[in-house]
C-alpha cells in the first residue's frame, strides 16, 4: 500500500519534538524485525503513546499500523490522517472484523501496534492485558515485540490537563526481546507472560529515567510504589469502574 501520508506526519512529529527539546531515547530496536510481520505490544500511559510507539520502530525503518477505536476515525481532523496512515479501525462492539484485518496485515508483512491494556493505566503500572495481541500473532505466525514507554504521561494522560507544549521532557522508549506465540499454546498463559515482560521493561525505563519530580506537586507522574502520588493499581481500577 502506498504511504503518502505517514512519512510527512513522522517528519512533522520529529520536528515538533525537536523544537520542544523532548529528549527521546530509543533502545532495543534490534528486536524489531527489519522485514515481515510483527505485533508491537506497548504499555499505555498517555493519549500520545501511539506516536512514540511508532517512533520506536523508526530505527528499524518500519511503519506501525495501530489498532484504534473507530471514534478516532470519525474525527474530522484525525480521521483522514488515521485512514491515510492505514491504521486499523476497531469497533469494540464488533471487534472480529478488525481482528481479522490485523491478522491479514500481519500475514502480508506489516507491523501492527496494539495496547493490550486497552485503556490508559492511571497507576502507571501495567494493567491486566487482553489476549488479542498473542492470539493474532499466533494465527499469523509472527513475533510479538513488547515495548515500554515512559515520560509520555507528563504531556497528556487521563485525569490530568494536557500540556503538549511542555519543553525538555525526556521520553524513554524500550523494545524487548520478541515472543513467538504458537497456535497450539494457551493464549491466557501467553498473555500473562507478555504482561510480565512488559512490566519488566516498564520498570527498566522507570529506573533509568533521567529526571525525578522536582516538587511534591510533580509527584503525580510517578507510580505509588516509587513514591509518587498516582493511584495504586487498586485505586485506578476503582476509578475506571466509576468512569472518572
Secondary structure, DSSP 8 states (H G I E B T S, - for coil): ---SSHHHHHHHHHHHHHHTT--EEEE-GGGS-SSS-EEEEE---STTHHHHHHHHTGGGT--EEEEEEHHHHHSTTHHHHHHHTT-EEE-TTSTHHHHHHHHHHHHTT-EEEE-TT-S--TTSS-----SHHHHHHHHHT-EEEEEEEESGGGTS-TTS---TT--S--EEEEEEEEE---TTS-HHHHHHHHHHHHHHHHHHHHHH-S---SSGGGGGGS-GGGT--S--HHHHHHHHHHT-
